[in-house]
Every structure is written in C-alpha cells, then in structure tokens.
Amino acid sequence: MKEQLILASASPRRKELLDQINVNYIVYPVNIDETPKQAEDAQEYVIRVAAEKSAACINAVNSSLPVLAADTSVVIDGLILGKPENEAHAESMLNQLSGKTHYVYSAISLRVSGELSEQKHYQALSVTEVSFRHLTSKEIKAYWQTGEPEGKAGGYAIQGIASIFVESIKGSFSGVVGLPLFETAELLSRQGVTIST
C-alpha cells in the first residue's frame, strides 16, 4: 500500500493509533524545544508545539505527502505536567493526580506541502477530563517499578496498567493516549487520505 502521510513522531503509541485506522505512513521524527513559554496556557502550548513539530518536519523532508504532528499534555490546576525526569518526579506528579480530576490536551497539526506561500495548515484540539481514584504511596512506588511511567506525560499511560487508576473519563480516550483519532480522521479525510474501517 502506498504511503499516505508522514508522521512527525517516533511515539509508538501514535504509530499504533494510526495503524488502528489503517493509515499507511512514513515516520520522520523531529526534535524541537518543547519548553513552555512564559504565561503560555496549556491550550496555547500544545497547539504551538504540534504546529512547530509539523513545520520542522515539512521543512526537513522533500515530499508531497501531508505531514501530521501531535502534542499531548496533562494539566492539573492550570499546571502542565511533563514527562517524569526520575522516580521522585513521577511520584510527585501521581500524588498531584491522586483523587482528583485533571485534563489532557491533545493537539494535532496537519501541513500540506506546496510552495511555502501555498502551504496549508490545519489544526484541531481535543480536551479530555480524567478522574483518578485515590492512589496509595505503595501503589505509586510499585507503578514506577513497572517502567510504564517513563516518557509519559503526567507520568502515566492510560492504555496500560494505569487504567486501574481511572475512575472516569469524559472525552477522547485516544487523545489521552496521544493522538485523538476522531479529529485526526476528520482532518485526514478532508485532505483525501483514505481511512479504512
């Protein structure tokens, strides 16, 4: 099957989600500075980072294929929780999430090539409400030992063991995993990318 898309991410979770909707793609990860800007809120942050990823990718590749990028952030009380740097950081984040409701912002950015002036850019945002039950310190320590929190925004993977922490979810499950499929499929379909069911 012919490639339909360039995915500007090395995330195995984003690859699995695209596989789920039978999109054929090439992976071309990019590295950009993902430091939040001063006074930048979570919504502005994820939209900007996703856009910068797609821009960096489309400028680096010589291809007529559309470029898809995404960014996902876990937010509680207005604070963006990044990826844990170590065990203590992960425990701190999970303690913040314990027994509370937080939000997961997942932005996608799709760029369609052409001359720079003709380049088209489409964006979408998914916001999901996730409520955790109370977590004990023993559970949090044991969870870190599984290796699952490493490299995950907010220090957890909803599609993994952390699913037992989730009391309720309102919104996009795939958005929490890292790529909101409803919004992604909508944007891709508009660009003529076939979504197989």
C-alpha positions, 0 to 999 in steps of 0.5 A, spaced: 500 500 500 502 506 498 504 511 503 499 516 505 502 521 510 508 522 514 508 522 521 512 527 525 513 522 531 517 516 533 511 515 539 509 508 538 503 509 541 501 514 535 504 509 530 499 504 533 493 509 533 494 510 526 495 503 524 488 502 528 485 506 522 489 503 517 493 509 515 499 507 511 505 512 513 512 514 513 515 516 520 520 522 520 521 524 527 523 531 529 526 534 535 524 541 537 524 545 544 518 543 547 519 548 553 513 552 555 513 559 554 512 564 559 504 565 561 503 560 555 496 556 557 496 549 556 491 550 550 496 555 547 502 550 548 500 544 545 497 547 539 504 551 538 508 545 539 504 540 534 504 546 529 512 547 530 513 539 530 509 539 523 513 545 520 520 542 522 518 536 519 515 539 512 521 543 512 526 537 513 523 532 508 522 533 500 515 530 499 508 531 497 505 527 502 501 531 508 505 531 514 501 530 521 504 532 528 501 531 535 502 534 542 499 531 548 499 534 555 496 533 562 494 539 566 492 539 573 490 546 576 492 550 570 499 546 571 502 542 565 505 536 567 511 533 563 514 527 562 517 524 569 525 526 569 526 520 575 522 516 580 521 522 585 518 526 579 513 521 577 511 520 584 510 527 585 506 528 579 501 521 581 500 524 588 498 531 584 493 526 580 491 522 586 483 523 587 482 528 583 480 530 576 485 533 571 485 534 563 489 532 557 490 536 551 491 533 545 493 537 539 494 535 532 497 539 526 496 537 519 501 541 513 500 540 506 506 541 502 506 546 496 510 552 495 511 555 502 506 561 500 501 555 498 502 551 504 496 549 508 495 548 515 490 545 519 489 544 526 484 541 531 484 540 539 481 535 543 480 536 551 479 530 555 477 530 563 480 524 567 478 522 574 483 518 578 481 514 584 485 515 590 492 512 589 496 509 595 504 511 596 505 503 595 501 503 589 505 509 586 512 506 588 510 499 585 507 503 578 514 506 577 517 499 578 513 497 572 517 502 567 510 504 564 511 511 567 517 513 563 516 518 557 509 519 559 506 525 560 503 526 567 507 520 568 502 515 566 499 511 560 492 510 560 492 504 555 496 500 560 496 498 567 494 505 569 487 504 567 486 501 574 487 508 576 481 511 572 475 512 575 472 516 569 473 519 563 469 524 559 472 525 552 477 522 547 480 516 550 485 516 544 487 523 545 489 521 552 493 516 549 496 521 544 493 522 538 485 523 538 483 519 532 476 522 531 479 529 529 485 526 526 480 522 521 476 528 520 482 532 518 485 526 514 479 525 510 478 532 508 485 532 505 483 525 501 487 520 505 483 514 505 481 511 512 479 504 512 474 501 517 
